[in-house]
Amino acid sequence: MVPAAIILIFLIMAGLMYTRRVSALLALPIMALLMAAIGGIPGPEILEEVITKGSVKLHMAYTTTMFGAILAELMNRHGIAKALVRWVAEFAGDNPYVLGVILTMVTALLFSTLGGLGAVIMIGTIILPVMLSIGISATTAGGLYLFGISLGGMFNLANWQLYSDVLKVAQPTIVQFVVPFSFILGLAILLFLLVELKNWRNLKYFFAFSGLALVSLVGVLRGGLPYASGDTAPTSLAAPVAPSVVPWSIPAAVFVLACLTAFAIYRNSSKSIKLSGFALITPILPLLLVLGCGWGIMPAFVAAIFYGTLITWQRDSINQLTRAIIDGITTVIPAMFLMIGIGMLISAVSNERIAGAIAPLIAQLVPTTAFWYVLVFTLLTPAALYRGPLSLWGMGSGLVKLIQSSTPLSGAAIMGMLLSVGQVQGICDPTNTHNIWIATYLGSDTQALFRKTILYAWLCAFSGLILACVMQFVPFMAPTR
């Protein structure tokens, strides 16, 4: 009786979110409380475990999101993102294929740090007109922009923190998957533009960019990344493991800070307002510190905020930084509240009364071997749309925790699945606010963008699921008893 009631609540809330009668911001905490009550969790335990502890369960994720938003707002206020786009557009030439690819990569670079509708509008009003001016159609330009946002989102450190908090996946394991998967998405972008431009002379550029991407991927994989112990990925995925900090990076950071302080004093005395070329590395600095130097995500964001402030120093920089803190955090309050709801839902479904009732059903339905993992989740990929059961930012936040506790699938396997099918949600979902703005700006509609991108995004999802199996996140055969 209890499992049926819980499933009914799930379906009702799914319907309300699908019809947009209740937002995910409200649906997730309501779902958590209803499931907790029907599941038989005592009132005092609901207050303490579900509401109190659940609200702060993902505190690392939404704190990281705040720091990322501050950096994004700072870049916006000082014109760093706009300057980078204009500089690339000026030097990339006027070939539609080459410029389209490069602008998409710049979009990805920026959205590894940026986030939110404000950033989408800010960058879109620069990049989309450039694409349109060289003959790229409106829906193709919109599709490229969506692909770039999604590719950058895979390297967004705040998103990594969410996977670490929810699934307890080590950061190096996330990097292990994201780096080759980004190559797959990059190939999809190259193929998408090749087909859309319908000019087979662009084949030479397709193969040139593909070869460059492959060489870069091989170089990164051979070079390795700083892990917590030695140069190999941690074997245990029970808890997030921070990469080891490269010893020389902290003295180097202190030296750079001293140089930047002197530079800021010079800019202040000379009343300079010109944007330094060195400011253009601000959006990628957090990634460089995390992947290259083994820093934690939040220290990397703090260092980038200091760097962005000092390298663009003006007389009102302290006020600008203060406003960036206030306005940046304001822009991500909805996302933070959504994470609070996710934490409450995870706390509810993780309770032994609910997990014990649902576990047998989950164990029977969820595939746990490679072939069925790829087949089933490829077919269910559309369930990531509309914040559905395969979306970590929607109903899936509670479901994935049940899958992890009820089946042999590791956190890495679930992460690989979510990142794979999540491409369809991030790129194609007609209800995404950024999809709606892009379609409106281009004089198109979200369904046209959906039809233009769905095949490529679904192919990426299929390829990502295979990649998870190749990386041995999922066993090829069920273990013998």
NORHU-V15174 format. One record per pair of residues at least 4 apart in sequence whose C-alpha atoms are under 8 Angstrom apart, sorted by the first residue. I is the first residue (numbers start at 1). J is the second residue. Records with the same first field share a line. If there is no record, write none. Layout:
# NORHU-V15174
I->J ; J
This chain:
# NORHU-V15174
1->5
2->6 ; 38 ; 39 ; 357
3->7 ; 354 ; 357 ; 358
4->8
5->9 ; 38
6->10 ; 35 ; 38 ; 39
7->11
8->12
9->13 ; 31 ; 34 ; 35
10->14 ; 31 ; 395
11->15
12->16
13->17 ; 22 ; 27 ; 31
14->18 ; 388 ; 395
15->19
16->20 ; 21 ; 22 ; 23
17->21 ; 22 ; 23 ; 24 ; 27 ; 386 ; 387
18->386 ; 387
22->26 ; 27
23->27
24->28 ; 338 ; 387 ; 394
25->29 ; 334 ; 337 ; 338 ; 341
26->30 ; 341
27->31
28->32 ; 338 ; 341 ; 342 ; 344 ; 345 ; 394 ; 395
29->33 ; 340 ; 341 ; 342 ; 344 ; 345
30->34
31->35 ; 345
32->36 ; 50 ; 341 ; 344 ; 345 ; 346 ; 348 ; 349
33->37 ; 46 ; 50 ; 345 ; 348
34->38
35->39 ; 348 ; 349 ; 354
36->40 ; 41 ; 46 ; 50 ; 348 ; 349 ; 354
37->41 ; 42 ; 43 ; 46
39->353 ; 354
40->353 ; 354
41->45 ; 46 ; 351 ; 353
42->46
43->47
44->48
45->49 ; 50
46->50 ; 51 ; 348
47->51 ; 52
48->52 ; 53
49->53 ; 54 ; 347 ; 348
50->54 ; 55 ; 344 ; 345 ; 347 ; 348
51->55 ; 344
52->56
53->57 ; 344 ; 347
54->58 ; 340 ; 341 ; 343 ; 344 ; 345 ; 346 ; 347
55->340 ; 341 ; 343 ; 344
56->340 ; 343
57->165 ; 340 ; 343 ; 344
58->62 ; 162 ; 165 ; 166 ; 339 ; 340 ; 343
59->63
60->64 ; 161 ; 162 ; 165
61->65 ; 158 ; 159 ; 161 ; 162 ; 165 ; 339
62->66 ; 158 ; 335 ; 336 ; 339
63->67
64->68 ; 157 ; 158 ; 161 ; 297 ; 298
65->69 ; 158 ; 332 ; 336
66->70 ; 328 ; 329 ; 332
67->71 ; 298 ; 301 ; 302 ; 329
68->72 ; 113 ; 114 ; 158 ; 301
69->73 ; 114 ; 115 ; 328 ; 329 ; 331 ; 332
70->74 ; 305 ; 324 ; 325 ; 326 ; 327 ; 328 ; 329
71->75 ; 113 ; 114 ; 301 ; 304 ; 305 ; 308 ; 324 ; 328
72->76 ; 113 ; 114 ; 115 ; 119 ; 328
73->77 ; 324 ; 325 ; 327 ; 328
74->78 ; 305 ; 308 ; 309 ; 320 ; 321 ; 324
75->79 ; 80 ; 81 ; 282 ; 283 ; 308
76->80 ; 81 ; 82 ; 119 ; 122
77->320 ; 324
78->312
79->83
80->84 ; 275 ; 279 ; 280 ; 282
81->85 ; 110 ; 123 ; 280
82->86 ; 123 ; 126
83->87 ; 280
84->88 ; 106 ; 280
85->89 ; 103 ; 106 ; 126 ; 127
86->90 ; 126
87->91
88->92 ; 102 ; 103 ; 106
89->93 ; 99 ; 103 ; 130
92->98 ; 99 ; 102
93->98 ; 99
94->98 ; 99 ; 134
95->99 ; 134
96->100 ; 131 ; 134 ; 135 ; 136
97->101 ; 193 ; 194 ; 197 ; 202 ; 205
98->102 ; 205
99->103 ; 131
100->104 ; 131 ; 141 ; 144 ; 193
101->105 ; 189 ; 190 ; 193
102->106
103->107 ; 127
104->108 ; 144 ; 145 ; 147 ; 148
105->109 ; 148
106->110 ; 148
107->111 ; 123 ; 145 ; 148 ; 149 ; 152
108->112 ; 148 ; 149 ; 150 ; 151 ; 152 ; 153
109->113 ; 152 ; 283 ; 284
110->114 ; 152 ; 283 ; 284
111->115 ; 148 ; 149 ; 152 ; 153 ; 156
112->152 ; 153 ; 154 ; 155 ; 156 ; 157 ; 283 ; 284
113->152 ; 156 ; 157 ; 283 ; 284 ; 286
114->119 ; 283
115->119 ; 120
116->120 ; 331 ; 332
117->121 ; 433 ; 434
118->122 ; 331
119->123
120->124 ; 434
121->125 ; 437
122->126
123->127
124->128 ; 145 ; 438
125->129
126->130
127->131
128->132 ; 141 ; 142 ; 145
129->133
130->134
131->135 ; 136 ; 141
132->136 ; 137 ; 138 ; 141
136->140 ; 141 ; 197
137->141
138->142 ; 442 ; 443 ; 444
139->143 ; 439 ; 442 ; 444 ; 448 ; 449 ; 452
140->144 ; 193 ; 196 ; 452
141->145
142->146 ; 438 ; 439 ; 442 ; 449
143->147 ; 427 ; 449 ; 452 ; 453
144->148 ; 189 ; 193
145->149
146->150 ; 426 ; 427 ; 435
147->151 ; 189 ; 427
148->152
149->153
150->154 ; 423 ; 426 ; 427
151->155 ; 182 ; 185 ; 186
152->156
153->159
154->159 ; 178 ; 182 ; 419
155->159 ; 160 ; 178 ; 287
156->160
157->161 ; 287 ; 297
158->162 ; 297
159->163
160->164 ; 171 ; 174
161->165 ; 297
162->166
163->167 ; 168 ; 169 ; 415
164->168 ; 169 ; 170 ; 171 ; 239 ; 240
165->169 ; 240
166->401
167->401 ; 404 ; 411 ; 412 ; 414 ; 415
168->237 ; 238 ; 239 ; 240 ; 411
169->173 ; 174 ; 237 ; 238 ; 239 ; 240 ; 411 ; 412 ; 415
170->174 ; 234 ; 237 ; 238 ; 239 ; 240 ; 241 ; 242
171->175 ; 240 ; 241 ; 242 ; 243
172->176 ; 225 ; 227 ; 233 ; 234 ; 241 ; 242 ; 243
173->177 ; 233 ; 234 ; 412
174->178 ; 412 ; 415
175->179
176->180
177->181 ; 416 ; 467 ; 468 ; 471
178->182
179->183 ; 217
180->184 ; 217
181->185 ; 464 ; 467
182->186
183->187 ; 213 ; 214 ; 217
184->188 ; 460 ; 463 ; 464
185->189 ; 460
186->190 ; 213
187->191 ; 210
188->192 ; 456 ; 457 ; 460
189->193
190->194 ; 206 ; 209 ; 210
191->195 ; 206
192->196 ; 456
193->197
194->198 ; 199 ; 200 ; 202 ; 203 ; 206
195->199
202->206
203->207
204->208
205->209
206->210
207->211
208->212
209->213
210->214
211->215
212->216
213->217
214->218
215->219
216->220
217->221
218->222
219->223
220->224
224->231
225->231 ; 291 ; 292
226->230 ; 231 ; 243 ; 244 ; 245 ; 246 ; 291 ; 292 ; 293 ; 294
227->231 ; 232 ; 233 ; 234 ; 242 ; 243 ; 244 ; 294
228->233 ; 234 ; 241 ; 242 ; 243 ; 244
229->234 ; 243 ; 244
234->241
237->410 ; 411 ; 412
242->294 ; 296
243->294 ; 295 ; 296
244->294 ; 295
245->249 ; 293 ; 294 ; 295
246->250 ; 293 ; 294 ; 295
248->252
249->253 ; 293
250->254
251->255
252->256
253->257
254->258
255->259
256->260
257->261 ; 307
258->262
259->263
260->264 ; 307 ; 310 ; 311
261->265 ; 310
262->266
263->267 ; 310 ; 311
264->268 ; 310 ; 311 ; 312 ; 313 ; 314
265->269
266->270
267->271 ; 272 ; 273 ; 313 ; 314
268->272 ; 313 ; 314 ; 315
271->314 ; 315
272->314
273->312 ; 313 ; 314
275->279 ; 312
276->280 ; 311 ; 312
278->282 ; 311
279->308 ; 311 ; 312
281->285
282->286 ; 304 ; 307 ; 308
283->304
284->288
285->289 ; 300 ; 304
286->290 ; 297 ; 300 ; 301 ; 303 ; 304
287->291 ; 292 ; 300
288->292 ; 293
289->293 ; 294 ; 295 ; 300
290->294 ; 295 ; 296 ; 297 ; 300
291->295
295->299 ; 300
296->300
297->301
298->302
299->303
300->304
301->305
302->306
303->307
304->308
305->309
306->310
307->311
308->312
309->313 ; 317 ; 321
313->317
316->320
317->321
318->322
319->323
320->324
321->325
322->326
323->327 ; 328
324->328
325->329
326->330
327->331
328->332
329->333
332->336
333->337
334->338
335->339
336->340
337->341
338->342 ; 393
339->343 ; 393
340->344
341->345
342->346 ; 393 ; 394 ; 397 ; 398
343->347
344->348
345->349 ; 397 ; 398
346->350 ; 397 ; 398 ; 401
347->351
348->354
349->354 ; 355 ; 398 ; 399 ; 401 ; 402
350->354 ; 355 ; 401 ; 402 ; 405
351->355
352->356
353->357
354->358
355->359 ; 402 ; 405 ; 406
356->360
358->362 ; 402
359->363 ; 402 ; 403 ; 405 ; 406
360->364 ; 406
361->365
362->366 ; 402 ; 403 ; 406 ; 407
363->403 ; 406 ; 407
366->403 ; 407
367->372 ; 373 ; 376
368->372 ; 373 ; 407 ; 408 ; 409 ; 474 ; 475 ; 478
369->373 ; 474 ; 475 ; 476 ; 477 ; 478
370->374 ; 469 ; 474 ; 475 ; 476 ; 477
371->375 ; 476
372->376
373->377 ; 465 ; 474
374->378 ; 462 ; 465 ; 466
375->379
376->380
377->381 ; 417 ; 421 ; 465
378->421 ; 458 ; 461 ; 462 ; 465
380->384
381->390 ; 421 ; 424 ; 458 ; 461
382->421 ; 424 ; 425
383->388 ; 389 ; 390 ; 391
384->388 ; 389 ; 390 ; 391 ; 421 ; 422 ; 424 ; 425
385->390 ; 391 ; 424 ; 425 ; 429
386->425 ; 429 ; 431
387->391 ; 392 ; 393 ; 394 ; 395 ; 396 ; 425
388->394 ; 395 ; 396
389->394 ; 395 ; 396 ; 397 ; 399
390->394 ; 395 ; 396 ; 399 ; 400 ; 418 ; 421 ; 422
391->395 ; 396 ; 397 ; 418 ; 422 ; 425
392->396 ; 397 ; 400 ; 418
393->397
395->399
396->400
397->401
398->402
399->403
400->404 ; 414
401->405
402->406
403->407 ; 409
404->408 ; 409 ; 410 ; 411 ; 414
409->413 ; 414 ; 474
410->414 ; 473 ; 474
411->415
412->416 ; 473
413->417 ; 468 ; 473 ; 474
414->418
415->419
416->420 ; 464 ; 465 ; 468
417->421 ; 464 ; 465 ; 468
418->422
419->423 ; 461 ; 464
420->460 ; 461 ; 462 ; 463 ; 464 ; 465
421->425 ; 458 ; 461 ; 462
422->426 ; 461
423->427 ; 428 ; 457 ; 458 ; 460 ; 461
424->428 ; 429 ; 454 ; 457 ; 458 ; 461
425->429
426->432
427->435 ; 450 ; 453 ; 454 ; 457
428->435 ; 449 ; 450 ; 453 ; 454 ; 457
429->435 ; 450
430->435 ; 436 ; 446 ; 447 ; 450
431->435 ; 436
432->436
433->437
434->438
435->439 ; 446 ; 449
436->440 ; 445 ; 446
437->441
438->442
439->443 ; 444 ; 445 ; 446 ; 449
440->444 ; 445
444->448
445->449
446->450
447->451
448->452
449->453
450->454
451->455
453->457
454->458
455->459
456->460
457->461
458->462
459->463
460->464
461->465
462->466
463->467
464->468
465->469
466->470
467->471
468->472 ; 473 ; 474
469->473 ; 474 ; 475 ; 476
